[in-house]
Structures are given as C-alpha cells and as structure tokens.
C-alpha cells in the first residue's frame, strides 16, 4: 500500500480518536464542575502506527484490504480510573451513549489473561463525517486502573524486546507483578472513602 493510500485509510481513524478524546474528557469535566468524584482519571488515544498495523496483519493473517473490517484497534483510546469499581461505572456510561454502537466487550478483569493482563475492552463503531459521507470506524476503548496501566505498559515494552517469547524468570516476575498490582487496587478500594475525602480537602486548599 502506498503512502497516500495509508493517509486516506488512517485519516478517519485519527478523526475518530480526536473527537472521542474530546467527548470522553468532557465527562470528567462534568463531574469536576459538579464537585463529584470522577470515575475517569484521564483519557489518552492514538492511531496504531503503520509498521504495527502491518505486523499485526501478518500475525493475524488479515489481508490489507480487510483491515477496516477485521482489525479492531487501529483507533485506540484508554480511559484510566483510580478504583476498580470506577471501571464498571465508566462501562455503564459508555453503554448508555448514543453517538456510537458497542459491538463487543471483553472483560479481562474478571477473566485475566494468562500473562496477568487485566483491562476491560469495549469495541465500538463510531460514525465519522467525511467528505464522502458518513464512515463507521471500529474503535477499541480500554478501561483500566492506573496500576493495571502501569503493568500493561511495562509488559508491552518487554514484549517488543523479547518478541513475545519471555524468558521464564521474566514471565514469572510479570505474573507476580500483575497480582501485586491487583492487590494494590483491592487495598485502595477498601479505603476509597478516606482517599476521596482527602482529595476533596486537598482540592479545596489548592483552590484557595
């Protein structure tokens, strides 16, 4: 595929990511204005780099002319939460939205991967308005805690280093770290009330 063809293909994906980042960040702003706890800590987004798309297409045996139908994470967003319970709140809010259609959900929190990976994935069809009319783009939204995200970021980097074939000691340490991150989330959830009260006090002092 030529450079111009890639630009034409990925343009609507970039538009989808940009629009959804604004919309999803807006939810956090609404909670802040209402002086309420926001289940969303922050939102990030990206369009998968072309080499990564080609590599995944090769591994998954996806023809390049079927990318739009068969690759769900060309456009990706991540929604970070402070507490595990916040993830459920965010998923519930996403289900109620009418600006996109959820086509798949994958719960890797209740059903973690063998590697230790935990996150909640929502795949949605998001309508983008282009010069040629409406185009529905597949977007993957990952919802996870800050601890889950820290682990996943490290695992992702190591995965590139080792090509997915981790030495046994590294694999064991990653699994232990994943369990430690999950226990951290559980402990923080137990003192959630104290944490939120402290954050409100800090926020008031910071605004004086």
Secondary structure, DSSP 4 states (H G I P E B T S, - for coil): --HHHHHHHHHHHHHHHHHHHHHHHHHHHHHHHTT---S--EEEEEEPPHHHHHHHHHHHT--GGGHHHH-TTSEEEEEEESSHHHHHHHHHHHHH-SSEEEEEEEETTTT--TT----EEEEEEEEEEETTEEEEEEEEEEEEEHHHHHHHHHHHHHHHHHTT---HHHHHHHHHHHHHHHHHHHHHHHTHHHHHHHHHHHHHHHH-
